[in-house]
């Protein structure tokens, strides 16, 4: 099953302002991508080295395609689900 590592960089003030997402067919590939990015990024790399990230591993259903619609669906849901408000059941009509 495909995996994701959600890695939040914790700033010096204790706030999170940036979250990286590393995706792969398995956890080992996600970890390789995370290390490669940390090795080349002057902001994220030092945070990883100082253990100032919060990393959450997750299963994902599918890896997104490289287009905005598929990525939007991956991040925020499919959009096919009904977003309609629940309505109260109608009361049967009868004599007043």
N, C-alpha and C positions, 0 to 999 in steps of 0.2 A: 504494500500500500504506500502511496506517495506520502512524504513527510514535509513538515515545515518547522523551521525554528523562527520564532518571533523574538527578536532581540532588541530590547529597549535600552538606550544609552541614558544612564542617570547622570545628569549634570551636577556640577559642584553644589548647587543650591538644593539638591535632592529632587528636582523636577525631571520629568520625562518630556522631551520635546521631539525626539526622533525615534522611530521604531523601524528596524530593518526586518525584512522577511526573507529568509533563505529557503528555497524550495528545491526538492529533489526526489528521485525515485525511492530513496531510503535515507535514514538518518546520517549515515556516513558521508553521503554526497552533500547533504546540507552543511555538515560540519566542515567539509573541505571548502565549500563556498564561503562560509563564514570566516574561516582562517585566512583565505586568500584576500577577502575584502579587508579584513583587519590589518593584514600585512601592508596594504597599499593606501589605507585611508588615515590621514593624519588626525582626524577627530575621533573616529571609531576605534582605531587600533590601540591607542593609549587607554581608552576606557575598558577594552577587553583585557589588556595586560594588567590593569589595576583592579580587575574584577568589579567594575562599575557598570555592569549591564545586568539586566534581568532577562533571562532566556527561558522561553516556554516552548516546549516541543509539542507538536500536534500532528495528528493524522489528517490528511486531506483526501477528499474523494478523487479529485483529478487535478493534474497540473494545468494551469491556465494557458491558453494560447496567447500569442503575442499580439493581441488586438484589444482595444479599449473596452469593447462590450464584454468579451470573455473575462477580462481582468476585473471589470466592475462586478460581474456576476460572482467571481471568485471571492472578492473582498466583501461584498455587501448582500449577497444572496441572489438567487436566480431571477426573481422578479415575476416568475410565473405563479407564485403563490398569491392567493386572494388577499388584498390589502384593504378589503372593504370593512367598514365598521360593522360590528354586530348590531343587529336590529332586534327590537323586542318582538316576540311573536304577536301576530294580530289576534285580537280577541274576536270571537265569533259574533257576528251581527245577530241581533235578535230584537224582539219587541222592547220598547222603552218603557 
